Amino acid sequence: MALIRVALIGLSSSSPSWLSLAHLSYLLSARGQQKFQIVALQNSSLSAAEAAIKKYNFDPTVVKAYGSPEDLAKDENIDLVVSGTRVDVHYGNLKGVLEGWKTAGNSSGKGLYSEWPLASNLQQVEELVALAKETGIKTVVGTQGWASPVVKKIGEVLRSGRVGKVLSSEMRLSGVTAEREAMQEKTEYFTRREMGGNFWSIGGGHLIDLLQSALGELTNVKSHFHIQRPLVPLKDSTTGIITRTVTSNTPDLLYVVGSLPASDTVQQNASLHLRMRRGPPFPGEPAFVWTLTGEKGEIRVTSKESVAIILGAGDAKIEVHDYQTDKVEEVEWKWEEWQEKLPAPARNVGSIYEGVWEAWNEEMSKEAGRKRYNDWEVAGRRHELLERLLVDNGF
């Protein structure tokens, strides 16, 4: 089958990024190159795109350079455009590509894969979702936590009936930033709600999607958000010296509770509780704890890394407590062989690309309906919930 031709937006020549660590690592792997071919790079300027082509040793006769989404959209030899920029730049790039395809009438068979969050605010998200639907393109959003083998293994345990139906679930997280108070200068945007990329929109968005993908869509949602440390010192990433202090308008402590729908593995109105706190955990405690309390037993997932499941880190531990025997047993999980060959950030992201390949080539028709990735309509629902809870809490 023909390779899916990919254009990357935001691949920097000057510093590592999620696009290079996660996306590029898969796309340039032996497995990735059997299914995808990078044919274009777009950056904020033509020269920046050309610099990235040189940095990553791409053949300039194969990989074209573009300085705007409008110019990129004119290239008919592209099937999938992947946007991996900072969130506040997503909207302009994605809209530019969509409108370019719409004007040229060449959107048939094409797709857009945007990293999460999709855009800086709900209005932009809704506009992009509507425009994508109008043009008829395929859409993908980078919420990949549900694709983790840890989450899949939990699903297997639940479906086996080993712990009975889930009565409640609780997820507690401490982290995302290394320090309680200070941040790196380059992450100042975490303190500015208008930028769209912060502790709640990024970390919370990924976790809310993971939980709902695993257990069902939340109802009766209530929350309490708080800014514990409104004054945030910013550090120079090289020297570690504090250069200035800014005032944050984004919450750094969040509680969300809600009810889950009945399913084969979940009791009607089972309770869900999510607690997120920026900064490191209490010494000796795991940064991530997820419990699923069932009728006959309880599942607990722990990790030293707060977002290990999302990022693909391998230290997550699954344990099952059997109420009848009162014994606790560790449940093994593992990566696919091809995933083990990739750096950690590329493993779950690689699963999304695998899903794109399967869906676009209809190779897995015998597994029709199996989830392969989240599209922009799912992203829209996630954004709506995140925004509603922010507004409910006065943000």
SULTA-V930711 format. One record per residue. N is the residue number from 1. RES is the residue in one small letter. SS is DSSP state (a for helix, b for strand, c for the rest). OMEGA is omega in degrees with one decimal (* if undefined). D_CENTER is the distance of its C-alpha to the mean C-alpha in Angstrom with 2 decimals. Layout:
n: (N N)
res: (RES RES)
ss: (SS SS)
omega: (OMEGA OMEGA)
d_center: (D_CENTER D_CENTER)
This chain:
n: (1 2 3 4 5 6 7 8 9 10 11 12 13 14 15 16 17 18 19 20 21 22 23 24 25 26 27 28 29 30 31 32 33 34 35 36 37 38 39 40 41 42 43 44 45 46 47 48 49 50 51 52 53 54 55 56 57 58 59 60 61 62 63 64 65 66 67 68 69 70 71 72 73 74 75 76 77 78 79 80 81 82 83 84 85 86 87 88 89 90 91 92 93 94 95 96 97 98 99 100 101 102 103 104 105 106 107 108 109 110 111 112 113 114 115 116 117 118 119 120 121 122 123 124 125 126 127 128 129 130 131 132 133 134 135 136 137 138 139 140 141 142 143 144 145 146 147 148 149 150 151 152 153 154 155 156 157 158 159 160 161 162 163 164 165 166 167 168 169 170 171 172 173 174 175 176 177 178 179 180 181 182 183 184 185 186 187 188 189 190 191 192 193 194 195 196 197 198 199 200 201 202 203 204 205 206 207 208 209 210 211 212 213 214 215 216 217 218 219 220 221 222 223 224 225 226 227 228 229 230 231 232 233 234 235 236 237 238 239 240 241 242 243 244 245 246 247 248 249 250 251 252 253 254 255 256 257 258 259 260 261 262 263 264 265 266 267 268 269 270 271 272 273 274 275 276 277 278 279 280 281 282 283 284 285 286 287 288 289 290 291 292 293 294 295 296 297 298 299 300 301 302 303 304 305 306 307 308 309 310 311 312 313 314 315 316 317 318 319 320 321 322 323 324 325 326 327 328 329 330 331 332 333 334 335 336 337 338 339 340 341 342 343 344 345 346 347 348 349 350 351 352 353 354 355 356 357 358 359 360 361 362 363 364 365 366 367 368 369 370 371 372 373 374 375 376 377 378 379 380 381 382 383 384 385 386 387 388 389 390 391 392 393 394 395)
res: (m a l i r v a l i g l s s s s p s w l s l a h l s y l l s a r g q q k f q i v a l q n s s l s a a e a a i k k y n f d p t v v k a y g s p e d l a k d e n i d l v v s g t r v d v h y g n l k g v l e g w k t a g n s s g k g l y s e w p l a s n l q q v e e l v a l a k e t g i k t v v g t q g w a s p v v k k i g e v l r s g r v g k v l s s e m r l s g v t a e r e a m q e k t e y f t r r e m g g n f w s i g g g h l i d l l q s a l g e l t n v k s h f h i q r p l v p l k d s t t g i i t r t v t s n t p d l l y v v g s l p a s d t v q q n a s l h l r m r r g p p f p g e p a f v w t l t g e k g e i r v t s k e s v a i i l g a g d a k i e v h d y q t d k v e e v e w k w e e w q e k l p a p a r n v g s i y e g v w e a w n e e m s k e a g r k r y n d w e v a g r r h e l l e r l l v d n g f)
ss: (c c c b b b b b b c c c c c c c c a a a a a a a a a a c c a a a a c c b b b b b b b c c c a a a a a a a a a a c c c c c c c c b b b c c a a a a a c c c c c c b b b b c c c a a a a a a a a a a a a a a a a a a c c c c c c b b b b b c c c c c c a a a a a a a a a a a a a a c c b b b b b c c a a a c a a a a a a a a a a a a c c c c c b b b b b b b b b b c c c c c c c b b a a a a a a a c a a a c c c a a a a a a a a a a a a a a a a a c c c b b b b b b b b c c c c b b b b b c c c c c c b b b b b b c c c c c b b b b b b b b c c c c c b b b b b b b b b b b b b c c c c c c c c c b b b b b b b c c b b b b b b b c c c c a a a a c c c c c b b b b b b c c c c b b b b b c c c c c a a a a c c c a a a a a a a a a a a a a a a a a a c c c a a a c c c c c c b c a a a a a a a a a a a a a a a a a c c c)
omega: (-178.0 176.6 172.8 -175.2 -169.5 169.6 179.6 175.4 173.5 178.7 -173.9 175.3 -171.6 -177.2 177.0 179.7 176.2 -180.0 -179.5 -176.0 -174.7 -175.4 -175.6 -179.6 176.5 -174.7 -179.4 176.3 179.8 179.8 -179.3 -177.7 174.0 -173.4 -175.8 175.3 176.3 -176.1 -179.0 171.8 174.2 176.2 -176.8 176.5 178.2 -178.8 178.3 177.5 178.3 178.2 178.9 176.6 178.7 -178.3 -175.1 174.5 173.9 175.4 -177.2 175.8 179.6 -177.9 -177.1 179.8 178.0 -178.7 178.6 178.5 179.2 177.5 178.4 -176.9 -179.8 -179.4 -176.8 -178.0 179.4 177.5 -173.4 175.3 -178.3 179.4 -179.5 179.2 169.9 -169.1 -176.3 178.5 -178.4 -172.4 -178.0 -179.4 -178.4 178.7 179.2 178.4 -178.8 -179.6 176.4 177.4 -179.5 -179.9 -177.6 -179.1 -176.6 -177.6 -176.5 177.0 -176.6 -179.4 176.9 177.7 -179.9 171.5 178.1 -5.6 -177.6 179.1 -172.2 -178.7 -174.0 179.2 178.2 179.7 -178.5 178.0 -179.9 179.5 179.7 -178.9 178.0 178.5 179.9 -178.3 176.7 -178.5 173.2 -177.5 178.5 174.0 -173.2 168.4 -169.1 -178.9 -179.0 -177.8 -180.0 176.0 175.3 179.7 178.9 178.5 176.2 177.0 178.2 179.8 -179.9 -178.1 179.1 -178.3 -174.7 179.9 -175.8 179.4 178.8 176.8 177.7 177.7 -179.6 176.2 179.4 -175.9 171.7 178.9 -173.4 171.2 -173.4 -176.0 178.7 -172.1 -172.7 172.2 172.2 179.3 -175.8 178.1 178.1 -177.5 175.6 -177.2 -173.7 -176.6 -176.6 179.2 176.3 179.5 -176.9 -177.1 -177.8 -173.9 -179.9 -178.3 179.8 179.6 178.3 -176.2 176.2 178.7 179.2 -177.8 -178.3 176.2 -177.0 -168.8 -179.2 -176.3 -176.9 170.1 178.9 -174.0 174.5 -175.4 171.0 -179.5 -175.7 170.9 -179.3 -177.1 -178.2 179.0 -174.5 174.8 178.0 -176.9 170.6 -174.1 -179.6 -174.7 -176.0 -179.6 176.8 -176.8 179.4 178.3 -179.7 177.2 -178.1 173.2 176.8 -176.3 176.8 173.6 -172.5 174.2 177.7 175.2 179.4 -179.6 -179.0 178.9 177.4 175.9 178.4 -175.8 -175.3 176.4 176.2 179.0 172.6 -175.7 174.5 -179.8 176.3 174.3 178.7 177.5 178.5 179.2 -175.1 179.2 173.5 -178.0 179.5 179.6 175.9 179.0 -176.4 176.0 178.1 177.8 174.7 -176.4 -177.8 -179.5 -174.8 -177.8 -177.3 176.1 174.5 175.7 178.2 177.2 174.8 -179.5 -174.2 -178.6 -176.7 -177.2 -179.2 -174.2 179.0 177.6 -169.6 -174.4 -178.8 -177.7 178.2 176.7 177.5 176.2 177.1 -176.5 -174.9 -178.7 -176.1 178.5 177.0 -179.0 175.6 179.5 -178.5 172.8 180.0 175.0 168.6 -178.0 -178.6 178.8 -179.3 -179.1 -177.2 170.9 -173.1 -177.4 -174.8 -171.2 177.4 177.5 176.5 177.4 178.1 177.1 176.8 178.1 176.6 -179.2 -179.2 -177.2 -176.9 -178.8 177.8 -179.8 -171.5 -175.9 178.4 178.1 -178.8 180.0 177.7 -178.1 179.6 177.1 174.3 176.8 -174.6 176.5 173.7 178.5 179.3 178.5 178.6 179.4 -179.1 179.5 -179.6 -178.8 -178.7 -179.6 174.8 -179.1 178.6 -178.1 174.1 179.0 *)
d_center: (28.44 27.57 24.64 21.76 22.31 19.33 19.32 16.93 16.75 16.56 17.52 19.63 22.91 23.35 20.51 17.65 14.16 10.64 12.05 15.04 13.86 11.15 12.05 15.71 16.35 15.67 17.39 20.38 20.75 23.70 21.71 19.47 22.66 24.24 21.88 20.63 22.57 21.52 24.12 23.19 21.60 21.46 21.47 23.09 26.44 28.11 29.21 25.73 24.62 27.84 27.29 23.93 25.76 28.39 26.11 24.42 27.76 26.90 30.00 30.55 32.50 29.47 26.55 27.42 26.64 25.91 25.93 24.73 22.61 25.93 27.46 24.52 24.85 28.47 27.75 28.36 27.44 23.66 21.79 18.09 16.87 13.53 12.68 11.10 13.17 12.92 11.91 15.64 16.49 14.16 16.68 19.71 18.51 17.07 20.16 22.42 21.42 21.68 25.01 26.25 25.71 27.28 30.26 30.84 30.45 28.56 25.22 26.31 24.14 21.54 17.81 15.04 11.50 9.63 6.61 5.12 7.59 9.90 12.89 14.75 16.44 17.03 19.99 18.20 15.51 18.46 20.36 17.80 17.35 21.16 21.80 19.62 21.49 24.73 24.34 23.35 20.61 17.86 14.35 10.87 7.52 4.42 3.09 5.00 6.48 9.28 10.29 11.34 15.14 15.54 14.21 16.27 19.22 19.13 19.36 22.31 24.03 23.76 25.09 27.89 29.25 29.64 28.65 29.56 27.55 25.03 26.89 24.30 21.04 20.09 17.12 18.04 16.12 17.77 16.34 13.46 16.53 19.36 22.14 23.14 24.70 24.15 21.22 21.26 22.54 19.66 17.32 19.88 17.62 16.05 19.52 19.79 18.49 19.51 17.08 14.10 11.96 12.98 12.82 12.49 10.40 7.53 8.34 10.00 7.70 5.18 8.68 10.48 8.61 9.20 12.70 13.59 12.61 14.79 17.54 17.82 17.48 18.70 22.04 24.36 21.58 23.02 21.76 23.12 21.51 23.42 23.63 25.33 25.73 26.11 27.59 25.20 26.91 25.29 26.03 26.82 24.41 27.48 30.19 28.39 30.82 29.95 30.57 30.16 28.90 26.90 26.60 23.20 22.67 19.34 19.48 19.03 20.08 18.71 20.11 19.02 21.22 21.58 23.13 21.91 23.70 26.07 25.15 26.60 24.78 24.51 27.52 28.01 26.76 25.32 23.99 20.51 20.11 17.18 18.28 16.38 18.55 17.94 19.92 21.09 22.38 26.08 27.61 27.54 24.98 21.56 18.63 16.79 18.87 18.07 21.23 22.07 25.75 27.59 31.18 32.30 29.93 26.83 23.68 22.29 19.29 19.55 18.08 19.24 15.75 13.98 10.41 11.92 10.48 6.83 8.48 11.07 14.03 17.06 18.96 17.73 20.92 21.61 25.01 26.96 29.92 32.59 34.60 37.76 38.12 36.39 34.89 31.42 30.09 27.15 25.17 24.23 21.04 20.38 18.36 19.76 22.31 20.55 17.37 19.72 20.93 17.67 16.43 13.94 10.82 11.82 12.36 9.37 8.52 12.24 12.17 10.36 13.12 15.63 14.86 15.38 18.59 19.83 19.35 20.86 23.71 24.29 24.93 23.86 26.01 27.42 24.06 23.76 21.31 19.08 15.39 13.92 10.78 9.86 11.97 12.53 14.85 12.36 10.24 13.70 14.47 11.53 12.52 16.10 15.83 14.21 16.91 19.62 19.20 19.33 22.45 23.94 23.89 25.52 22.77)
